[in-house]
Amino acid sequence: MAKINLPYGIDSFAKVRASNCYYVDKTGFIKELLDRTFDVNLITRPRRFGKTLIMSMLSEFFDIRKDSRKLFDGLEIAKDRELCTEWMNQWPVLFLTLKDVDGKSFKRAYDLLKNGISKLCKEHAYLAESDFVDRDDKDIFLRLKAMDAKDVEIQCSLDTLLRMMKSHYGKDVIMLIDEYDVPLAKASDYGYYDEMLEVVRSLLGMAWKSNPALKFAVVTGCLRIAKESIFTGANNFISNSISSKKYQDCFGFQEAEVYALLQAAGLQDALPEMKQWYDGYVFGEKEIYCPWDVINHVDALLTDRNAVPENYWLDTSHNNIIKRFIDYPNINVNAKFEMLLAGGVIQEPIREDLSYDIAHSTEDNLWSILYLTGYLTQVLPEKLPEGMRPLPGKKILRIPNEEVKSVFGDTVKRWFEEKITVRDRSGLFRAWWSGDEERLTQEVTDILFGTISYFDYKEDFYHAFVAGLFSGAGYQVQTNSEQGAGRADIVIKEPERRRAIVIEVKWPGREGGSLEKECENALKQIEEKQYGKNLQLEGYRTVLCYGAAFFGKLCLIRLADKTIGTVTL
């Protein structure tokens, strides 16, 4: 494998270039951005698609304090000399990221916001000494810098800084706001949404509302917040979402870019697996890979050529959105989730101008959130199921790849375990210990009808399902444990009463079959493999052995008689 320096976890453009890291050239975005005239350009994309790195690139390109020619040497934008002469390092830049304003309380989040503004003031400390800046503004600036400003000064801080920078440089200021909606997303999660909304609306709205100091603003986030009118007052406001063709290949990696990276690393044969796991997001009319996942997996492959794909979304901040969806009391989405998890598609109306406080108020809003945050993606016309066409006002959606499918599956599994834990299972447990196979069949079937199948109805799904029935109830639950001459699917132990249950799970396959026959096969396996033998030797006085057969949401449970495995001492 070739040696390659990956930009692992680096979102500073200058550091990526100065460290000679592998860089997928996205500088063409600058020309595409400047092709349009605007006051405010909002660009929304899911997390982990390189928004912060691109905003850092814009800052390095425009910032009048810097000489960035070496950073851009050999890149696409450097070929346009006329544009570079007019724009490169010719404008004051105010760059603020709000991605770290994520406290669990309003006070904590507000303190983090004040700290971010303080760091911004320290970056522009020269303004306090400028002969061209108003003295009163300098006084406010020093309080902002010391994190000692009044609330109104905090909320007007960007407007103050823009005014000061224009006075100092004699030029309009380019403002870059990264992840503007993170404070609102966190506030929605932790119950202080209205308080944070007032702050963000004032902080940003005052900065671009008919502001004579503003050249233009580029703002990134996950959602377009419309209800609260954060963007009211921007005379020429443009919104670009994942549905837009503009900038469709500027965020994330195209397949040719992924292949070039793999080729540079000597890992070309990893492309099919990479595509299956990390491709499939549709921006505009193009399929896009998640760059965070690609870089993480290439890094893993460089360490271990046999590394298998992993779920790198586990550490992102919004995976709880799926659980909130299926927990919503007035919405039953089980059938649609099962369709998606089986590789199918659904057709739903999508709103792109949501706000976080109403995001979970209707089923339509929830599907929109899953689409806008990358958990679902639009199906390209050439990949639609035969004969299917989108209805007016709706999009045809699917899960983009194996990684996101695993996020759904893991979330559904945790949801089921939590749901089972709070359910009254006393009657179910009495049926297991008393050998009431008819009641067990009925109760387990009822529970199965209330669950969501993840991935597919296969034996491993039912295996996890049955084990989950005993979750959090104080029993010792062992799966695939060595018993006798083989490995029993599930063993339930209650040492205090010296009793145990052995359960062998069977599935007749996709074509179906006789559940009675599958139960017989399960009980025969228990007898032949002597699964109860070790439990006898461990001192368990009662061992009940069951065959459990499943197909779809049908279930049949049979108890072994004493001649084929039930041991009572």
Secondary structure, 3 states (H helix, E strand, C coil): CCCCCCCCCCCCHHHHHHCCCCCCCCCHHHHHHHCCCCCEEEEECCCCCCHHHHHHHHHHHHECCCCCHHHHCCCHHHHCHHHHHHHCCCECEEEEECCCCCCCCHHHHHHHHHHHHHHHHHHCHHHHHCCCCCHHHHHHHHHHHCCCCCHHHHHCHHHHHHHHHHHHHCCCEEEEEECCCHHHHHHHHHCCHHHHHHHHHHHHHHHHCCCCCEEEEEEEECCCCCCCCCCCCCCCEEEECCCCCCCCCCCCECHHHHHHHHHHHCCHHHHHHHHHHHCCEEECCEEEECHHHHHHHHHHHHHCCCCCCCCHHHHCCCCHHHHHHHHCCCCCCHHHHHHHHCCCCEEEECCCCCCCCCCCCCHHHHHHHHHHCCCCEECCHHHCCCCCCCCCCEEEEECCCHHHHHHHHHHHHHHHHHHHHHCCCHHHHHHHHHCCHHHHHHHHHHHHHCCCCCCCCCHHHHHHHHHHCCCCCCCEEEEEEEECCEEEEEEEEEHHHCEEEEEEEECCCCCCCCHHHHHHHHHHHHHHHCCCHHHHHCCCCEEEEEEEEEECCEEEEEECCHHHCCEEC
